[in-house]
Amino acid sequence: MNKHQPLAYRMRPRTIDEIIGQEHLLSNGKLLQRMIYTRKLTSMILYGPPGTGKTSIASAIAGSTDTPFKMMNAVEHNKKDMEIAVEEAKISNQLIVIMDEVHRLDKTKQDFLLPHLEKGLIILIGATTANPYHSINPAIRSRCQIFELESLSTDNIVKMLYQTLQDKERGLGNYSVDLKEDAAYHFATASGGDLRTALGALELAVLSTPEADEQTIIIDLPVSEECIQKKSFQHDKDGDAHYDVLSAFQKSIRGSDVNAALHYLARLVEAGDLVSIGRRLVVTAYEDIGLASPQAGPRALAAVEAAERLGFPEARIPLADIVVELCLSPKSNSAYTAFDKAREAMLQRGTPSIPIHLKDAHYKGANALGRGNTYQYPHNDPRGWVPQQYLPDSIKHDQYYTPKETSKFERSLADIYNNMKR
């Protein structure tokens, strides 16, 4: 083993049994585990956050079979390289191709690979941080099993750190190291679930300590904090995780959970994505609070505009204010769900003729056509409204709006609406 290679590279699992975590895929009875142990592999895509072992698992899967395999990268390797791989597959009857960054396969490469995947000559094991349902051509995706890897737990990473310190062949077992428990857990938590980052920090901590004969290297919390100075923040503004955070952010506000909403706001602020924060706050104010508190929309917009004018870090102040307010506001979706019902009915049943008394009467000859002749002007009625037909004849009994009573304002709207129906 080349000791000049990074520790994370040296410690990659060589077999399935060496893989840490991913029990939802590799425990007894799970599909991936069954495929591996029966050696009946089909093309697959492994996706998940950085440092979860996608490429390592792909290598371990391939190494657990009798089928030859080849490591490739969708960016670095061109069509000619893939043609060579296919020729190798023809010689051996089948070849496993481990394709890193598989979401970056361009159309030419995809078109070339497709017939060989179809025949089973090539078994593709793709690895990617991007959600394949968003980023991979459906023609490739439909020929692959999709397996999502999860971020490693803190305990998983701590376990691997201590194993590394015992491994004399590939790890740091030739050093005398005393890794304190709180330091190990700091490596694990500050790495954000990225084992590669945690191992890199451990290696730095060990190798940066001055050598001394028969001296134990002590790695305590201050040393671990120095070697992994900033949490590895797993948030790519163009990636799948970004939309998961935005989704959780809005759902936490909708669910009135202030603490969760502030947590996700902090992640979005750390990512510096003010545009997405602002858009999600405004849509939440109208979609989830709506008529229960009509001022929520304008107040959210004002807070977003203030944040945009201030910029970070001060922008966090109006954003935090409005997030707390939106969380604790009453919620109602009665208005836009009423619209959705009206639109759905229109798409299903068409656009029947408008009642003649509602048609435009502002042109010469309209009166002779009967346009607007029987229209009753609501402002001439002391009530301010007139019980006349507004919907077309075929749908005149339709009702789309169902008022809620989540706040004083919407209760008053419900009273008005119900009185008009009498």
N, C-alpha and C positions, 0 to 999 in steps of 0.2 A: 504494500500500500504506500502510495506516494504521500509522505508526511507534509509536503508543501501544498497539497490540495487543501482547500477550506474544510474545516471540521464537519460542517453540515453535509458536504459532498461525500466525505469519507464514511459518514455514519448512515448514508442512505440504506434502507433495508434491501437485503439481497433476496429474501424469500418472503412470502406472505406472512409467515409466522413471526417475522421481525417487525412487522408494521404495528405502530402504536396508534390507538384510537380507531375511528371509523367502524365501530362495532355494528352500526346500523347497516353496513354493507358486507362485513366480513365475519360476523358471528355465525354460528351453526345454523344452517337452514336458509340463510339469506341467498338471494339469487346469484350475486357475484361470487360468493363463497362456493356455491354449488358448481358454477361454471368453471371455476379454477380447479377444484378437486376432481371433477369429472373430465377435465381437460377438453371441454366442449365450448370453446370460446367463440363468441360472435363479435363483430365490430362494436366498439363502445366509445363513449365520450365521458371522461372524468372531469368534472368542473367544480370549482370551489375557490375560496380565498387563497392568497399567496401563503406558502409555507405549510400547507396541509398535506403535502406528500403526493400530489397528483402524478408527477413524473416518476417518483420513486415507486409508487404503487403499480404504475404501468409497467415499469421494469421488473418488479417482483412478480407480477402476473405473467409476463412473458417468460421470465426465468423459471417459472413453475411448470412450464409445458415442454414438450419435446420439439416444438416448432421453432425454427430459427427466427430471430427478430433483429430489427434494425432501428436505430434511433435517428429521427429526423426532426427538422424544425420547419414549420410552414413558411417562415420568412427567409431563412438562410438557404434552404434547399430549393432548387428550381425544378422545372419539368424534366430536364435531362436526368437529374438525380433520381427522380421517381421512375423514369423509364428503366434505369439500372436496377432499381429495387424490384420492378416487375419481372425483369429477366432473371433475377436471383430467385424470385418466387416460383418461376416456371421450372427452374432446375430442381428446387427442393419440394415442389408441388404446392407449397404454401409458405407465406412469410407474414410475420406480425410486424407491422410498421407502427412504432410509437411516435406519434406526431405531436410535438410540443407546439403551443400556440396555434392549435388547429383552427381557431376562429379566423386566422389570417390567411387561410388558403384562398387564393384568388380563383376566379372562374375557370381559367385554363387548367389549373392543377386539379380542381374539383372534377371537371369534365373528363380529365384523363383517368382519374382514380375510380370514378363511378362504375364503369363496367367490370373492373377487377374486384371491387367490393361486392358487386352483384353476384359474380361467379364464385366468390369465396377464395379466390386466389390470394388476395390481400385481406388480412384481418387488421383493421385500423383500431388503434387505441389512442384516441385523441386526448390531450390535456389542455385545459384552458381555464382562465379566471373569469371568462365572460359567460353569461347565461346562453347556452346553445340555442334556446328557443328564440333568442333575440339576434344572435350573431352568426349562426351557422346556416348555410344554405339548406333548405328543407330536403333537397334531394339527398344530401349527405346524411342529414340528421335522421331521416326516415329509415336509413339502413343501419342505424346504430342504437344500442341500448344507452340510455342516459343515466349516469350515476352521479349524484351530488355529494361532494365531500364536505364535511363540517369542520369548522375551526377546532383545533385541538383544545381540550380542556386544560385548565391550569394543572391539574393532577397528572394528565398525560405528559405535559412538557417537563414537569418536575421529575417524573419517573425517568424520562429519557435523559435528562441532565445527569442524574446519578448513575445511570447505566453507562453513559459516556465516560465518566470518571473511573469506571471499573474496566473499561475495554482497553487492553494493552495493544491490540492489533490495529484498530482503526481510530480509537478515541484518545483519551488523555490519561489512560491508566498507568503510563510510565512516569507520571508526575505524582508527587505526594500532595494531595489537595484536600483541604477541609472546607467544603462548601456548606456554609451555614443555612439552616432551613429558611430563614426569612429572606436571605439573599436569593436562594433558589426560587422562592415564590415571587420575588420581585422580577427576576428574569422572565418567569412564566407569564405574569400578568402584564408587565410592561411591553412584552413582545406582541400583545394583541392576538394571541393564538397562533403566531407564526413561529414554528419550531426552528426554521432556518435562522431567524433573527436571534432567538434565545441561545442557540448553539454558537452563533457568531460572537455574541456578547460573552459567553462563558470562555470561549477560546481566547478572546482578547484579555479577559481577566487573568487567566492562567499565564499566558505568554508575556504579558506586560509586567509581571512581577519579577524583580531582579533575582537571578539565579543564586542560590547559595547551597552549599553541600549539606545534605541531610536536613534541609529546612522545609517544613510543611508550608505550602502556600495557603494562606487563610483568605477565603473570599467571604467577606461579611456584607451587610447591607450597604454601607457607604461605598464599598468597592463596586458592588453590582449596580448601584445608582450611577456611578461614574462611567461604567462601561456600557450602560444602555440608558443614555441620558434622556431620551425622549421616547415616550410610548410610540410604538409602531402603529400609526393610526390607519386602520384599514378602511379607507374611504376614497374610492376613485370616482370623481365626479362624472365620468363617462361610463361607469361600470354598473353592473347589476346591483351591487350593494348600495349604491347611491339611491336608487329608486326604492329599495327596501326600507332605507332610513326615512325617506320622504313619506312612504306609505305608513310606516309606524308612527311618524310624527303626526300626520293628520288623524289617524285612527285614535291616537292617545288624546288629542284635543276633543274629538267627537265623543270619546268615552269619559271625558271630564277628569282624566288622570293628570293632574298638574305635574307631578314628579316625573312621570314617564315622558310627558311632552317636553319638559325642560331638559331631560337627558338627551332626547333626540335633537332638540334645538342646539344643544352644546356640540353634538357631533357635526351638525350642519355648519355651525359657526366655525368650528375648527377646520372644516374643509373649505371655508371661505366662500361658500356658495350663497351669496345674498340674493341673487336673482330667484333661485328655486325656493328659498325660504319665503320671500315676499309673495311669490305667486301662490304658494300653498296656503299661506295665511289668509290671503284675500278670498281664495276659492272656498276655504273652510268656513269663513265668516258667512258667506252667502249660502253654501251648500248645507252646512250642518247646524247653523244657528238660525239663519234665515229670518222668518217672521216672528220668531220667539223673542228676538232682540234686534230690530231693524237697524239700529245704530252700529251694530257690530261691523258691518261691511265698511262704512265710511271710517270708522275708528281704526280698523285693521289697515285700510289704505293709508291713513294718515301716519300710522306707526311705521309702515314700510317706507313711505316717502321720507320720514325723519331718519330712519336707519340708512337709507341710500345717501342722504345728504351728509350724515355724520361719518359714514364709513366705519370699518372695524379699527380699533376694538370697541369704540363707544356705541356702535350700532347695536350691540348686544342689549343695551339698556331698554330702548323702546321695544325691541323684539321680545324681551323677557316680560315686559309689562303686558303687551297685547296677548302673549301666549297664556299667561295666567288668567287674564280677563276672558278670553275665548273659552278656556277650559271650564271656567265656573259660570259661564252664561248658560241660560236655558237653551235647549236644542229643538229644532224643528226643521223638517224637510218638506213640509206640506206644499209649499208653492212650486218647487221645481218638480216634485213627483206628480203634481197635478198637470204640469205642462207635459211631462213625459207620457202620461196617460192620454192626454189630448192628441199629442203627436202620433202615438201608436195607433190610436183609433183612426186618425186621418190617413195614415199609411195603409191601414187594413181596409178602410171603407171608402177611401177616395175623398173627393171634394164636391159634395152635393151643392146644388144651386143656393145662392144666398137669398134669403127672404126679400121679396121685391121692395118692401118698405125701408129696407136698409141700403138699397143700392144707391149709387151716386145720382143725385138729382140736380147737380150744378151745371147743367148744359141745356141749351134750347131744345125742346122736344121731349125732355125727360118726363115732364108732367103728362104728356099725351100717352106715354108708354106706361104710365102708372107708377113710375119710379118715385119712391119716397112719399107718395100721397097720404098714406095712413101712418106715417111715422109720428110718434109722440115724443116731443122734446122733453127730456127729464127735468131740465131746469125750470120748466113752466109748472112743474108739479111741486107743491109745498114739501113733499117728502124728499125731493131731490132724486127720485128714481121712479121708473114706470114699469109695471109688470107686463111687458110686451115680449114677443118672441124674438130672440136674437140668433139662435142656432138654426141651421137649415132644417127643413121639415123632417127629413129622414133620421136626424139625430137630435131632435129637439128635447128629448128626455134624458140625454146623456148628462152625467155629473162626474167631473174629474177631480174637483177640489174637495178634500176632506179636512176641515179645519181641526187643528189640535188645540189643546188648552195648556200649553207648557209655560205660558207667561201671561201677565195681565194684558199685554198688547194683543196677543193672538186670541185670548178669550173674548176680547171686545170684537175682533174680526169675526169670530165664530158666532157671536150673538147677532151681528148685523146680517151675516150670511144666512143664518137660520131664520131670521125674521123675514128676509126677502123671499124665502122659499114657501112661506105660508100662504 
